[in-house]
């Protein structure tokens, strides 16, 4: 057996290493996607067990949303001047008061499960920050007399997005923050 004959299998083995690496990566990604699509848990990280509390909270939030809907005013602001901006600030304060009442009711009765008792207060605290942002906004409207854009607190993402995600994960769609200031 010649030296070339002994080197041939080693050369073929080295030549096939890139193919083996690519095949390993493809199989790994395929296995990951199969697990994600068919076997991974579907519950969000924010989901807690007390479904009765979530249903009760949804009713409280729906009532607050209806109260805000009754306040709706579709007056155009582009030609009203500072007096109309003052009225808008008053209207926003009244809408924000519905959120404050909603939050007080939700705080009065904590969820029954341990995870709910741990994470719902954090969600309510973030909601307080959102309410504070709304109050700050009306102060800015009154001070400037101009229709300024609404800026909310960012915690990696807008706080309203975090609040809405929590509400969605717990099947409480009416508990999402209102988007009345985004238009």
SERO-4910 file (N, C-alpha, C, O; in steps of 0.05 Angstrom, whole numbers):
BEGIN
 pado doro    nc1    nc2    nc3   cac1   cac2   cac3    cc1    cc2    cc3    oc1    oc2    oc3
  Unk    A     17    -23      0      0      0      0     18     25      0     37     27     16
  Unk    A     12     42    -18     28     66    -21     20     88     -1     -2     86     11
  Unk    A     36    107      2     31    130     19      6    146     10     -9    156     26
  Unk    A      2    147    -16    -21    162    -28    -47    147    -21    -67    160    -16
  Unk    A    -46    120    -21    -70    105    -15    -78    109     15   -102    110     20
  Unk    A    -59    112     33    -65    116     61    -75    145     66    -91    149     84
  Unk    A    -66    164     50    -74    192     54   -102    198     42   -114    217     50
  Unk    A   -111    182     24   -137    186     10   -161    187     29   -177    205     28
  Unk    A   -163    167     48   -186    169     66   -185    193     84   -206    205     90
  Unk    A   -162    201     93   -159    224    110   -166    250     95   -179    268    106
  Unk    A   -159    251     70   -166    274     53   -196    276     48   -208    297     49
  Unk    A   -208    252     43   -237    252     39   -252    260     65   -272    275     65
  Unk    A   -241    251     88   -253    259    114   -251    289    118   -271    301    127
  Unk    A   -228    301    113   -225    330    116   -243    345     96   -254    366    103
  Unk    A   -247    335     73   -264    348     53   -293    346     61   -309    364     53
  Unk    A   -301    326     75   -329    323     83   -336    338    109   -360    341    115
  Unk    A   -317    348    124   -322    363    148   -340    387    144   -359    391    160
  Unk    A   -336    404    124   -355    426    121   -383    417    116   -402    429    126
  Unk    A   -387    395    100   -414    385     95   -426    375    121   -450    379    126
  Unk    A   -411    362    138   -421    352    163   -429    376    181   -449    375    195
  Unk    A   -413    397    181   -419    421    197   -445    434    188   -461    441    204
  Unk    A   -448    437    162   -472    449    151   -496    432    157   -517    442    166
  Unk    A   -494    406    154   -516    388    160   -524    389    189   -547    388    196
  Unk    A   -504    391    207   -509    393    236   -525    419    242   -544    418    257
  Unk    A   -517    441    230   -531    466    234   -559    465    224   -578    474    238
  Unk    A   -563    453    200   -590    451    189   -608    434    206   -631    441    212
  Unk    A   -598    411    215   -613    393    232   -620    407    258   -642    404    269
  Unk    A   -601    421    270   -606    435    295   -628    456    292   -646    458    309
  Unk    A   -626    473    271   -647    493    267   -674    480    261   -694    490    271
  Unk    A   -674    459    246   -699    445    241   -712    434    266   -736    437    270
  Unk    A   -695    422    283   -705    412    309   -716    434    326   -736    431    340
  Unk    A   -701    457    327   -711    480    343   -738    490    333   -756    494    349
  Unk    A   -741    493    307   -767    503    296   -789    483    300   -812    491    305
  Unk    A   -784    458    298   -805    438    304   -813    440    333   -837    439    339
  Unk    A   -794    444    351   -801    447    380   -817    472    384   -838    472    398
  Unk    A   -808    494    372   -822    520    376   -850    519    365   -869    529    378
  Unk    A   -854    508    342   -880    508    329   -900    488    341   -924    493    341
  Unk    A   -890    465    351   -908    444    359   -907    437    389   -927    426    399
  Unk    A   -885    442    403   -883    432    430   -878    453    451   -882    448    475
  Unk    A   -870    477    444   -864    498    463   -890    507    477   -911    507    465
  Unk    A   -888    513    503   -912    523    517   -922    549    505   -907    565    495
  Unk    A   -948    552    505   -961    575    492   -967    598    511   -973    620    503
  Unk    A   -966    593    537   -972    614    556   -950    635    557   -926    628    556
  Unk    A   -958    660    559   -938    682    561   -926    682    588   -936    670    607
  Unk    A   -903    695    590   -889    696    615   -905    712    636   -901    709    660
  Unk    A   -923    729    627   -939    746    645   -964    732    655   -977    743    672
  Unk    A   -970    709    645   -996    697    652   -995    686    680   -976    672    688
  Unk    A  -1016    692    695  -1019    681    722  -1043    662    722  -1059    662    703
  Unk    A  -1046    647    744  -1066    626    745  -1095    634    752  -1114    621    744
  Unk    A  -1098    655    766  -1125    663    776  -1142    674    754  -1143    699    750
  Unk    A  -1155    657    739  -1172    665    717  -1197    680    726  -1208    696    711
  Unk    A  -1206    675    750  -1230    689    760  -1222    719    764  -1238    737    758
  Unk    A  -1198    724    775  -1190    751    779  -1187    765    752  -1195    788    749
  Unk    A  -1176    751    733  -1172    763    706  -1199    770    694  -1202    791    682
  Unk    A  -1219    753    697  -1246    758    686  -1258    782    701  -1271    799    689
  Unk    A  -1254    783    727  -1265    806    743  -1251    832    734  -1264    852    731
  Unk    A  -1225    831    731  -1210    854    723  -1219    864    695  -1221    888    690
  Unk    A  -1224    845    677  -1234    852    650  -1260    868    652  -1264    887    637
  Unk    A  -1278    860    671  -1303    875    674  -1298    903    684  -1310    922    674
  Unk    A  -1280    906    704  -1273    932    715  -1262    950    692  -1269    973    689
  Unk    A  -1243    938    677  -1230    954    655  -1250    961    633  -1249    983    622
  Unk    A  -1268    943    627  -1288    948    606  -1307    971    615  -1314    988    599
  Unk    A  -1313    972    640  -1330    994    651  -1315   1021    648  -1326   1041    640
  Unk    A  -1289   1021    655  -1273   1045    652  -1271   1053    623  -1272   1077    616
  Unk    A  -1268   1034    605  -1266   1040    576  -1292   1052    566  -1292   1071    550
  Unk    A  -1314   1042    576  -1340   1054    568  -1343   1082    579  -1354   1099    565
  Unk    A  -1333   1087    603  -1334   1115    613  -1317   1133    596  -1325   1156    591
  Unk    A  -1294   1124    587  -1278   1141    569  -1291   1145    542  -1289   1166    531
  Unk    A  -1304   1125    533  -1318   1127    507  -1340   1148    509  -1345   1162    489
  Unk    A  -1353   1150    532  -1374   1171    535  -1362   1199    535  -1377   1218    529
  Unk    A  -1336   1201    540  -1323   1227    540  -1313   1236    512  -1304   1258    508
  Unk    A  -1315   1218    493  -1304   1223    466  -1314   1249    455  -1338   1256    455
  Unk    A  -1295   1265    445  -1301   1291    432  -1284   1292    406  -1260   1290    407
  Unk    A  -1297   1294    384  -1284   1292    358  -1279   1320    346  -1277   1322    321
  Unk    A  -1278   1340    362  -1273   1367    353  -1245   1368    342  -1226   1359    354
  Unk    A  -1242   1381    318  -1216   1384    306  -1201   1406    321  -1212   1427    328
  Unk    A  -1175   1401    326  -1159   1420    341  -1143   1439    324  -1130   1457    335
  Unk    A  -1144   1436    298  -1126   1451    281  -1133   1481    278  -1117   1497    269
  Unk    A  -1158   1488    286  -1165   1516    283  -1177   1528    308  -1190   1549    307
  Unk    A  -1174   1515    331  -1188   1524    355  -1172   1542    373  -1183   1555    390
  Unk    A  -1146   1542    370  -1129   1559    387  -1125   1547    415  -1132   1524    420
  Unk    A  -1114   1563    433  -1106   1553    459  -1130   1546    477  -1128   1529    494
  Unk    A  -1153   1559    473  -1176   1553    489  -1185   1524    484  -1193   1510    502
  Unk    A  -1184   1515    459  -1191   1488    452  -1171   1468    463  -1178   1446    471
  Unk    A  -1145   1476    464  -1125   1459    476  -1130   1456    506  -1126   1434    517
  Unk    A  -1138   1477    519  -1145   1476    548  -1168   1456    552  -1168   1440    571
  Unk    A  -1188   1457    534  -1210   1439    536  -1201   1410    532  -1210   1392    546
  Unk    A  -1183   1406    514  -1172   1379    509  -1157   1369    534  -1160   1346    541
  Unk    A  -1142   1386    547  -1128   1379    571  -1148   1370    593  -1144   1351    607
  Unk    A  -1170   1385    595  -1190   1378    615  -1203   1351    609  -1207   1335    627
  Unk    A  -1208   1347    583  -1220   1321    575  -1201   1298    580  -1209   1277    589
  Unk    A  -1175   1302    574  -1155   1281    580  -1154   1275    610  -1151   1252    618
  Unk    A  -1155   1296    626  -1155   1292    655  -1179   1276    664  -1176   1259    682
  Unk    A  -1202   1281    653  -1226   1266    660  -1223   1237    651  -1231   1219    666
  Unk    A  -1212   1232    628  -1207   1205    618  -1186   1191    636  -1189   1167    642
  Unk    A  -1166   1206    644  -1146   1194    661  -1157   1187    689  -1148   1168    701
  Unk    A  -1176   1203    698  -1189   1196    724  -1203   1169    723  -1204   1155    743
  Unk    A  -1213   1162    699  -1226   1135    697  -1205   1113    700  -1210   1092    712
  Unk    A  -1181   1118    690  -1159   1099    694  -1151   1097    724  -1146   1075    734
  Unk    A  -1149   1120    737  -1142   1120    765  -1163   1104    782  -1155   1089    800
  Unk    A  -1188   1108    776  -1209   1093    790  -1207   1063    785  -1210   1047    803
  Unk    A  -1202   1057    759  -1199   1029    751  -1176   1016    767  -1178    994    778
  Unk    A  -1153   1030    768  -1130   1019    782  -1135   1016    812  -1126    996    824
  Unk    A  -1149   1034    824  -1156   1032    853  -1173   1008    858  -1169    993    877
  Unk    A  -1192   1003    840  -1209    979    843  -1193    953    840  -1197    934    855
  Unk    A  -1175    953    820  -1159    929    816  -1140    923    839  -1135    900    846
  Unk    A  -1130    945    852  -1113    941    875  -1127    930    899  -1116    917    917
  Unk    A  -1153    936    901  -1169    929    925  -1172    899    928  -1176    890    951
  Unk    A  -1169    884    907  -1173    855    909  -1151    841    893  -1153    838    869
  Unk    A  -1130    832    906  -1108    819    892  -1116    791    882  -1134    779    893
  Unk    A  -1101    781    862  -1106    754    853  -1101    733    875  -1087    739    894
  Unk    A  -1113    710    872  -1110    689    892  -1084    673    890  -1075    663    911
  Unk    A  -1073    671    867  -1048    655    864  -1023    671    870  -1023    695    868
  Unk    A  -1002    656    876   -977    669    885   -965    686    862   -956    708    866
  Unk    A   -964    675    838   -953    689    815   -968    715    810   -957    736    805
  Unk    A   -995    713    811  -1012    736    806  -1007    758    827  -1005    782    821
  Unk    A  -1004    749    853   -999    769    874   -971    781    871   -966    803    881
  Unk    A   -953    767    857   -926    778    853   -925    797    829   -912    818    831
  Unk    A   -939    791    807   -934    806    783   -956    827    777   -951    847    764
  Unk    A   -980    823    787  -1001    843    782   -994    870    795   -998    890    782
  Unk    A   -983    871    820   -976    897    830   -954    911    814   -954    936    812
  Unk    A   -936    896    801   -916    909    784   -930    921    759   -922    942    750
  Unk    A   -949    906    748   -965    917    725   -980    942    733   -980    961    718
  Unk    A   -992    941    757  -1007    965    766   -988    988    771   -995   1011    765
  Unk    A   -964    983    781   -944   1004    785   -936   1017    758   -933   1041    756
  Unk    A   -933   1000    738   -926   1011    711   -950   1027    700   -946   1047    687
  Unk    A   -974   1018    706   -997   1033    698   -997   1060    711  -1005   1080    699
  Unk    A   -989   1062    736   -987   1087    750   -968   1106    735   -973   1130    733
  Unk    A   -946   1095    725   -927   1111    710   -940   1122    685   -936   1145    678
  Unk    A   -956   1105    671   -970   1114    647   -990   1136    654   -992   1156    640
  Unk    A  -1004   1133    676  -1023   1154    685  -1008   1180    691  -1017   1201    685
  Unk    A   -985   1177    704   -969   1201    710   -960   1214    685   -959   1239    683
  Unk    A   -953   1198    665   -945   1210    639   -968   1226    627   -964   1247    615
  Unk    A   -993   1216    629  -1016   1230    619  -1021   1256    634  -1027   1276    622
  Unk    A  -1017   1256    660  -1020   1280    676   -999   1301    669  -1005   1325    666
  Unk    A   -975   1291    665   -953   1309    656   -960   1322    629   -955   1345    625
  Unk    A   -971   1306    612   -978   1315    585   -999   1337    586   -997   1357    572
  Unk    A  -1019   1334    603  -1040   1355    605  -1028   1381    617  -1036   1403    610
  Unk    A  -1009   1378    635   -995   1402    645   -980   1416    623   -980   1441    621
  Unk    A   -967   1400    605   -953   1412    583   -972   1426    563   -966   1447    552
  Unk    A   -995   1413    559  -1015   1426    541  -1024   1452    552  -1025   1472    537
  Unk    A  -1030   1453    578  -1039   1478    590  -1018   1500    589  -1024   1523    584
  Unk    A   -993   1492    594   -971   1511    595   -965   1522    568   -959   1546    565
  Unk    A   -967   1505    547   -958   1514    521   -982   1526    504   -978   1543    488
  Unk    A  -1006   1516    509  -1029   1524    493  -1028   1513    465  -1043   1521    447
  Unk    A  -1009   1494    460  -1006   1481    434  -1013   1452    436  -1011   1440    457
  Unk    A  -1021   1440    414  -1027   1412    412  -1000   1396    409   -992   1390    387
  Unk    A   -988   1390    431   -962   1376    431   -966   1346    428   -987   1335    434
  Unk    A   -945   1332    419   -947   1303    418   -944   1291    446   -932   1303    464
  Unk    A   -956   1268    450   -955   1254    476   -931   1236    476   -927   1219    458
  Unk    A   -915   1239    497   -892   1222    501   -895   1206    526   -901   1217    547
  Unk    A   -892   1180    524   -895   1163    548   -868   1152    556   -849   1152    540
  Unk    A   -866   1142    580   -842   1131    591   -834   1106    574   -850   1090    567
  Unk    A   -808   1105    569   -797   1081    555   -782   1064    576   -766   1075    591
  Unk    A   -788   1039    575   -773   1019    591   -765    997    572   -777    975    573
  Unk    A   -746   1003    555   -738    986    532   -758    988    510   -751    989    486
  Unk    A   -784    988    516   -805    992    497   -825   1012    510   -823   1017    534
  Unk    A   -842   1025    494   -862   1043    507   -878   1028    529   -885   1005    526
  Unk    A   -882   1042    550   -896   1030    573   -924   1020    566   -933   1000    576
  Unk    A   -937   1034    547   -964   1024    539   -962    997    526   -981    981    528
  Unk    A   -940    992    512   -937    966    499   -934    944    520   -945    922    517
  Unk    A   -919    950    541   -915    930    562   -942    925    576   -948    902    583
  Unk    A   -957    946    581   -983    943    594  -1002    927    577  -1016    909    587
  Unk    A  -1002    932    551  -1020    918    533  -1012    889    530  -1029    871    528
  Unk    A   -986    883    531   -977    855    529   -987    839    553   -996    817    551
  Unk    A   -984    851    577   -993    838    601  -1023    833    600  -1032    811    607
  Unk    A  -1038    852    592  -1067    849    590  -1074    827    570  -1092    811    575
  Unk    A  -1061    827    547  -1067    806    527  -1059    779    537  -1074    759    533
  Unk    A  -1036    776    550  -1028    750    560  -1048    739    581  -1049    715    585
  Unk    A  -1063    756    593  -1082    748    614  -1111    750    606  -1129    750    622
  Unk    A  -1115    753    579  -1142    754    568  -1159    776    581  -1182    772    588
  Unk    A  -1147    800    583  -1160    824    593  -1158    846    573  -1144    866    579
  Unk    A  -1170    843    550  -1166    863    528  -1174    892    536  -1162    911    526
  Unk    A  -1195    895    553  -1203    921    560  -1184    935    579  -1185    959    584
  Unk    A  -1165    919    590  -1145    930    609  -1121    942    594  -1103    952    607
  Unk    A  -1120    940    568  -1099    953    553  -1102    983    557  -1124    993    559
  Unk    A  -1080    997    556  -1082   1026    559  -1096   1038    535  -1093   1028    513
  Unk    A  -1111   1060    539  -1124   1072    517  -1104   1086    498  -1083   1095    507
  Unk    A  -1110   1087    473  -1093   1100    454  -1105   1126    445  -1102   1134    422
  Unk    A  -1119   1139    463  -1133   1164    456  -1114   1187    451  -1122   1207    439
  Unk    A  -1090   1185    461  -1071   1207    457  -1052   1203    434  -1036   1220    427
  Unk    A  -1055   1180    421  -1037   1174    399  -1046   1184    372  -1032   1183    352
  Unk    A  -1071   1195    371  -1081   1205    346  -1079   1235    344  -1087   1247    324
***
